[in-house]
Amino acid sequence: MEMDGKKLLSELRKRTDWKVLLTDLVYDLAGSILYAAGIYTFAGNAGFAPGGISGLALLLNHLSGFPVGTLTLFFNIPLVIISYRTVGRQLLLKSARTMVISSLFLDIVFPLTPMYDGNRMMAAVYSGIFLGAGMALFYVRGSSSGGIDFLALTIKKKKPHLSIGVITLLIDLIVIFLGWPVFGDVDAVLYGVASTGVSTIVIDKIMYGMGAGTLAVIITGKGKEIAANISDKVKRGTTSLPASGGYTGTKKDVLLCACSKAEAYLVRSAVEETDGEAFLMFTETSEVFGEGFKIRDK
């Protein structure tokens, strides 16, 4: 009877793993379609590049004719290698799958469809909408399109005093400004900024609304390990409160972690990597004051 119980538990775990994998795959496919539409359909023929590795790939595609998806994968390979210890194995594996699927859509599927050839401002707006929606779907499942996310986290580890948001913004601006000499007009920069701004708003709206910050509440039996992992991966501190189950009386830790909206999926990854049984909640905060956030008015 005991062996039958173990077999049943093993089967249930296998089914759960397959269900999670299938859900991840559905999100990857949907996100990749939106992501590829933003890059290929709207930005590909409009003479501007959004920020990030995909924007850099668009610039080189304009100069050399090499496929955007292939160039994106090529640029991501060294970033994956150098950021392995920073972002962790689980996030890298999920992101690798996402990058491959999105590259296939960019290079094989979407070249069979027409490009948008209308107003450049409309192309920038809809490029941002589709890119933001695609990346939000990746983030929801603890994955990423790679590129700037990995590079920003690696730089943050080397320079802890820098903000991940500031690092990402600076890298995005460098790529966007390269559009000026590549496409031959200053409007390429303006449209690139517009596309990147719209995608950021869409990501925030889909994932967490328009709140200024996010509070993660984690209930776990591995408080110290999770706190250390969050500190290592996200460079955010946590506050630990002792607690116990109301029914079982089991001793637990309640961790509170204030983070930016963009860092929430990294916190989730750190928690799930350490304790797959942890209870995790995210709640919006309209304002966050303190180190790493807003400075209080004197």
For each residue, the residues with C-beta under 8 A, 3 or more apart:
1: 4 5
2: 5 6
3: 6 7
4: 1 7 8
5: 1 2 8 9
6: 2 3 9 10
7: 3 4 10 11
8: 4 5 11 12
9: 5 6 12 13
10: 6 7 13 14
11: 7 8 14 15
12: 8 9 15 16
13: 9 10 16 17
14: 10 11 17 18
15: 11 12 18 19
16: 12 13 19 20
17: 13 14 20 21
18: 14 15 21 22
19: 15 16 22 23
20: 16 17 23 24
21: 17 18 24 25
22: 18 19 25 26
23: 19 20 26 27 141
24: 20 21 27 28 94 97 141 143
25: 21 22 28 29
26: 22 23 29 30
27: 23 24 30 31 137 138 140 141 143
28: 24 25 31 32 97 98 101 102 137 138 141 143
29: 25 26 32 33 101
30: 26 27 33 34 134 137
31: 27 28 34 35 98 102 133 134 135 136 137 138
32: 28 29 35 36 98 101 102 104 105 134
33: 29 30 36 37 105 134
34: 30 31 37 38 130 131 133 134 137
35: 31 32 38 39 54 102 105 130 131 134 135 138 145
36: 32 33 39 40 41 69 102 105 106 109 110 134
37: 33 34 40 41 42 110 130 134
38: 34 35 41 42 43 50 126 127 128 129 130 131 132 134 199
39: 35 36 42 43 44 50 54 58 68 106 127 131
40: 36 37 43 44 68 106 110 111 113 115
41: 36 37 38 44 110 113 114 115 116 130
42: 37 38 39 46 115 116 123 124 126 127 130
43: 38 39 40 46 48 49 50 55 58 123 124 127 195
44: 39 40 41 58 61 68 115
45: 115 116 117 123
46: 42 43 116 120 123 124 127 191
47: 120 179 183 185 187 188 191
48: 43 120 123 124 176 179 183 187 188 189 190 191 192 195
49: 43 55 56 58 59 175 176 178 179 182 183 188 192
50: 38 39 43 54 55 58 127 128 131 172 175 176 192 195 196 199
51: 55 148 171 172 173 175 176 192 196
52: 55 56 145 147 148 171 172 175 196
53: 56 57 72 75 76 79 145 146 147 148
54: 35 39 50 57 58 68 72 131 145 147
55: 43 49 50 51 52 58 59 172 175 176 179 192
56: 49 52 53 59 60 71 75 175 178
57: 53 54 60 61 68 69 71 72 75
58: 39 43 44 49 50 54 55 61 62 68
59: 49 55 56 62 63 175 178 179 182
60: 56 57 63 64 66 71
61: 44 57 58 64 65 66 67 68 71
62: 58 59 182 183
63: 59 60 182
64: 60 61
65: 61
66: 60 61 70 71
67: 61 70 71 106 107
68: 39 40 44 54 57 58 61 71 72 106 107
69: 36 57 72 73 102 103 104 105 106 107 108
70: 66 67 73 74 103 107
71: 56 57 60 61 66 67 68 74 75
72: 53 54 57 68 69 75 76 99 102 103 106 146 147
73: 69 70 76 77 99 100 103
74: 70 71 77
75: 53 56 57 71 72 78 79 147
76: 53 72 73 79 80 99 146 147 150
77: 73 74 80 81
78: 75 81 82
79: 53 75 76 82 83 146 147 150 151 154
80: 76 77 83 84 92 95 96 146 150
81: 77 78 84
82: 78 79 150 154
83: 79 80 86 87 92 150 151 153 154
84: 80 81 87 89 92
85:
86: 83 150 153 154 157 233
87: 83 84 91 92 149 150 153 233 266 269
88: 91 92 233 269 270 273
89: 84 92 93 273
90: 93 94 142 269 272 273
91: 87 88 94 95 142 143 144 266 269
92: 80 83 84 87 88 89 95 96
93: 89 90 96 97
94: 24 90 91 97 98 141 142 143 144
95: 80 91 92 98 99 138 143 144 145 146 150
96: 80 92 93 99 100 146
97: 24 28 93 94 100 101 143
98: 28 31 32 94 95 101 102 138 143 144 145 146
99: 72 73 76 95 96 102 103 145 146
100: 73 96 97 103 104
101: 28 29 32 97 98 104 105
102: 28 31 32 35 36 69 72 98 99 105 106 134 145
103: 69 70 72 73 99 100 106 107
104: 32 69 100 101 107 108 109
105: 32 33 35 36 69 101 102 108 109 110
106: 36 39 40 67 68 69 72 102 103 109 110
107: 67 68 69 70 103 104 111
108: 69 104 105 111 112
109: 36 104 105 106 112 113
110: 36 37 40 41 105 106 113
111: 40 107 108
112: 108 109
113: 40 41 109 110
114: 41 117
115: 40 41 42 44 45
116: 41 42 45 46 122 123 126
117: 45 114
118: 122 123
119: 122 123
120: 46 47 48 123 124 187 191
121: 124 125 191 194
122: 116 118 119 125 126
123: 42 43 45 46 48 116 118 119 120 126 127 191
124: 42 43 46 48 120 121 127 128 191 192 194 195 198
125: 121 122 128 129 194 195 198
126: 38 42 116 122 123 129 130
127: 38 39 42 43 46 50 123 124 130 131 195 198 199
128: 38 50 124 125 131 132 194 195 196 197 198 199 201 202
129: 38 125 126 132 133 198 199 202
130: 34 35 37 38 41 42 126 127 133 134
131: 34 35 38 39 50 54 127 128 134 135 195 199 202
132: 38 128 129 135 136 198 199 200 201 202 203 206
133: 31 34 129 130 136 137 202 206
134: 30 31 32 33 34 35 36 37 38 102 130 131 137 138 145
135: 31 35 131 132 138 139 144 145 199 203
136: 31 132 133 139 140 202 203 206 207
137: 27 28 30 31 34 133 134 140 141 206
138: 27 28 31 35 95 98 134 135 141 143 144 145
139: 135 136 142 143 144 203 207 264 265
140: 27 136 137 206 207 265
141: 23 24 27 28 94 137 138
142: 90 91 94 139 265 268 269 272
143: 24 27 28 91 94 95 97 98 138 139
144: 91 94 95 98 135 138 139 149 150 265
145: 35 52 53 54 95 98 99 102 134 135 138 149
146: 53 72 76 79 80 95 96 98 99 149 150
147: 52 53 54 72 75 76 79 150 151
148: 51 52 53 151 152 168 171 172
149: 87 144 145 146 152 153 168
150: 76 79 80 82 83 86 87 95 144 146 147 153 154
151: 79 83 147 148 154 155 167 171
152: 148 149 155 156 164 167 168 171
153: 83 86 87 149 150 156 157 164 233 266
154: 79 82 83 86 150 151 157 158
155: 151 152 158 159 162 167
156: 152 153 159 160 162 164 167 235
157: 86 153 154 160 235
158: 154 155
159: 155 156 162
160: 156 157 235
161:
162: 155 156 159 166 167
163: 166 167 292
164: 152 153 156 167 168 235 260 262 263
165: 168 169 260 262
166: 162 163 169 170
167: 151 152 155 156 162 163 164 170 171
168: 148 149 152 164 165 171 172 262
169: 165 166 172 173
170: 166 167 173 174
171: 51 52 148 151 152 167 168 174 175
172: 50 51 52 55 148 168 169 175 176 196
173: 51 169 170 176 177
174: 170 171 177 178
175: 49 50 51 52 55 56 59 171 172 178 179 192
176: 48 49 50 51 55 172 173 179 189 192 193 196
177: 173 174 180 189
178: 49 56 59 174 175 181 182
179: 47 48 49 55 59 175 176 182 183 188 189 192
180: 177 183 184 185 186 188 189
181: 178 184
182: 49 59 62 63 178 179 188
183: 47 48 49 62 179 180 188
184: 180 181 188
185: 47 180 188
186: 180 189 190
187: 47 48 120 190 191
188: 47 48 49 179 180 182 183 184 185 191 192
189: 48 176 177 179 180 186 192 193
190: 48 186 187 193 194
191: 46 47 48 120 121 123 124 187 188 194 195
192: 48 49 50 51 55 124 175 176 179 188 189 195 196
193: 176 189 190 196 197
194: 121 124 125 128 190 191 197 198
195: 43 48 50 124 125 127 128 131 191 192 198 199
196: 50 51 52 128 172 176 192 193 199 200
197: 128 193 194 200 201
198: 124 125 127 128 129 132 194 195 201 202
199: 38 50 127 128 129 131 132 135 195 196 202 203
200: 132 196 197 203 204
201: 128 132 197 198 204 205
202: 128 129 131 132 133 136 198 199 205 206
203: 132 135 136 139 199 200 206 207 261 262
204: 200 201 207 208 209 210 261
205: 201 202 209 210
206: 132 133 136 137 140 202 203
207: 136 139 140 203 204 261 264 265
208: 204 211 214 261 264 282 284
209: 204 205 284
210: 204 205
211: 208 214 261 284 285 286
212: 285 286 287 288 294
213: 258 259 260 261 284 285 286 287 288 293
214: 208 211 258 259 260 261 263 264 282 283 284 285
215: 256 257 258 259 282 283 284 285
216: 255 256 257 258 259 264 267 268 271 280 281 282
217: 254 255 256 280 281 282 283
218: 226 238 253 254 255 256 257 271 278 279 280 281
219: 243 252 253 254 255 278 279 280
220: 223 226 252 253 255 271 274 275 277 278 279
221: 250 251 252 253 275 277
222: 225 226 253 274 275 278
223: 220 226 227 240 252 253 255
224: 227 228 240 253
225: 222 228 229 274 275
226: 218 220 222 223 229 230 238 255 270 271 274 275 278
227: 223 224 230 231 238 240 255
228: 224 225 231 232
229: 225 226 232 233 270 271 273 274
230: 226 227 233 234 236 238 255 257 267 270 271
231: 227 228 234 235 236 237 238
232: 228 229 235 270
233: 86 87 88 153 229 230 266 269 270
234: 230 231 257 259 263 266 267 270
235: 156 157 160 164 231 232
236: 230 231 257 258 259 263 267 292
237: 231 257
238: 218 226 227 230 231 255 256 257
239: 255 256 257
240: 223 224 227 253 254 255
241: 253 254 255 256
242: 251 252 253 254
243: 219 251 252 253 254
244: 249 250 251 252
245: 248 249 250 252
246:
247:
248: 245
249: 244 245
250: 221 244 245
251: 221 242 243 244
252: 219 220 221 223 242 243 244 245
253: 218 219 220 221 222 223 224 240 241 242 243
254: 217 218 219 240 241 242 243
255: 216 217 218 219 220 223 226 227 230 238 239 240 241
256: 215 216 217 218 238 239 241
257: 215 216 218 230 234 236 237 238 239 267
258: 213 214 215 216 236 285 288 290 293
259: 213 214 215 216 234 236 263 264 266 267
260: 164 165 213 214 263 264
261: 203 204 207 208 211 213 214 264
262: 164 165 168 203 265
263: 164 214 234 236 259 260 266 267
264: 139 207 208 214 216 259 260 261 267 268 282
265: 139 140 142 144 207 262 268 269
266: 87 91 153 233 234 259 263 269 270
267: 216 230 234 236 257 259 263 264 270 271
268: 142 216 264 265 271 272 280 282
269: 87 88 90 91 142 233 265 266 272 273
270: 88 226 229 230 232 233 234 266 267 273 274
271: 216 218 220 226 229 230 267 268 274 275 278 280
272: 90 142 268 269 275 276 278 280
273: 88 89 90 229 269 270
274: 220 222 225 226 229 270 271 278
275: 220 221 222 225 226 271 272 278
276: 272
277: 220 221
278: 218 219 220 222 226 271 272 274 275
279: 218 219 220
280: 216 217 218 219 268 271 272
281: 216 217 218
282: 208 214 215 216 217 264 268
283: 214 215 217
284: 208 209 211 213 214 215
285: 211 212 213 214 215 258 288
286: 211 212 213
287: 212 213 294
288: 212 213 258 285 293 294
289: 293 294 295 296
290: 258 293 294
291:
292: 163 236
293: 213 258 288 289 290
294: 212 287 288 289 290
295: 289
296: 289
297:
298:
